Amino acid sequence: MNGLSLLDIFISLIILYFLVSGYRNGFISQTATIVGIIVSVYVAFKFYLPLADFAANYFDFSPAVIQFISFSLIFIIINVAVHMLGESLQAALEKFYLEPVDRAGGFILGAVKGVLLAYILVLVLNEIPITEVETFVENSHLAERFTELTPIFQDIIGDILD
């Protein structure tokens, strides 16, 4: 392994993109996006079937279509509501001149998101049983570092789930 491989450059660009994006968007906006997705998925899974049952009385679509529309509708409404709440909080921070703190937090959260995405990419690439892909990953300094972290994260996740 000499120098940076193409995968090292790609991983670095992913992390750099999320750093810049995090700084630009701020901590509140990024947190609202993450929370919005998690809450939207949870609420949609919890309530899409009752909504689909209700909607089936009024629309003549197949159950699968009604369920898909119900899930999508709940997901979008909750996500928009959380996004609007995040924008309100961000506007409040700007009034108190805390925008630099918000941006610094966004920078850090962006770094975490970028590293996490790059880590997931490496995990996925490691599972592809194609010689060229295996060589591609083996020639990457950064992929090697991420792979070394896997047992540590497995232990941490195992402790959390137990």
N, C-alpha and C positions, 0 to 999 in steps of 0.2 A: 504494500500500500504506500505509494508515493504521492504526495500532494493531495489536493481535493479531487474527489471523484464527482461525476455528474450528480449522483444521489446526494452527496454532501452539499453541493451547490443548491440543489432543489430544496433540501431540508432547511438550509440557511435562509433561502428566499421565503419559505413558508413562515418561519419564525419572524423574519424581518417584517413581512407583510402584517402579521398579527400585532407586532410591537407598534408599528406606525398606525395601524387601524385602531388599536387600543388607545393610544395617545390622542388621536384625533377625535374618537367618539367619547372617550371618558369612561370612568368606572361605572357610573350610574347607568348609562345607556347600555353598556355591555352586560352588566348584571341583569338589567331588565330584559334583555334579549334572551339570556340563558334561562332566567326564571320563567319568562313568558313561554318558552318552548316546553320546559318541564311541566309547568302548571297546566298548560294547554293540553298536552298529551294526557296527563293524569285525569283532568276533568273530562276530556273527550272520551277516554276509555270508560270512565265511570258512568257517563250519561248518554252516550250515543244510542244505546239500545232502547232506553225508555223514549227518547226523542223519535227514534225510527218507528217504534210501535205507535206513537201518537200520530206521526206524519203519514203512516200507512193508511190511516182512516181518511185522509184528504187527498192523497196522490196515488195514481195508478202506475207505480213503477215496481220493478222487481225488488224484493227485500234487500238484496245486495246493493243496489243503487241507492235505495233510501238510507241504508246504514252508512254507506260511503258519504253521502251528502250530509247526513246528520253529524258524523264524526268531523268532517271538514268544516261545517258551519260552526260547531262548538269550538273547534281548534282555532279558527280564524277570529271569532268574537273574543275569546279569552286572550289570545295573543295580542290583539289590537288594544284591549283594555289595559293589559299590563304594560304595553309599549307607551300608551298615553300617560299612565301613572309614572313611568320612568322619565318621560319628557317633562312632566310637572316637577318631579324631584330635581331634575337637572336644571331647570329654570330657577328653582329656589336656590340652588347652590350658587348660580351665577349672581343672584341678587346679593348674596353674602360674600361675594368675591372669593369663593372657594373653588373656582374653576381650575386653578393650578393643581390643587389637591385631587380633584376629580380626574384630571388628565394623567397625573402621576399614578393614581390607582388604576386607570385604564391601561397605562403602559405596562404595569406589572401583570394585570389580568390578561392583557394581550399576549404577553410573553408566555404565561401559563397555558393559554389556549393554543398558541402556536407550537409549543413544545409537546403538548398533549396530542395535537393532530399529527405532528411529525412522528411521534412515538407510535401512534395507531397505524400510520402508514408503514412504518418499519415492521411492526408485528404482522400486518397483512402480507407484506412482501416476503417475510420470512416463511410464510405458510404456502407460498406458491412453489410447487415442485417442478420448476423448469430450470434447467442448468444455467441459462443465461441470466435469469432473475436472481438465482442464488449467488452467482458470481458478481452481479451488480451490487448486491447487498454486502457481500463479503469484502468488496473493495472500498467500502465507505467507512471512514473513521467515525462519523457521527452515528451511523446505524449500529456500529459495534458498541458504542457507548450506551445507546438506547437498549440494545439487547442485553447488556450487562445488568441493566436496571430491572429487567423483567422479574427475576425471582424476588427482589425486594418488594415490588408492587404487588406481586401475587400474595406475599405474606401479609402486607398491609390490608389488601382487599379481603383476604380470608379472615383477618382479625375483625374487620368492620362487619362482615356478614355473619360472623359467629355470635 
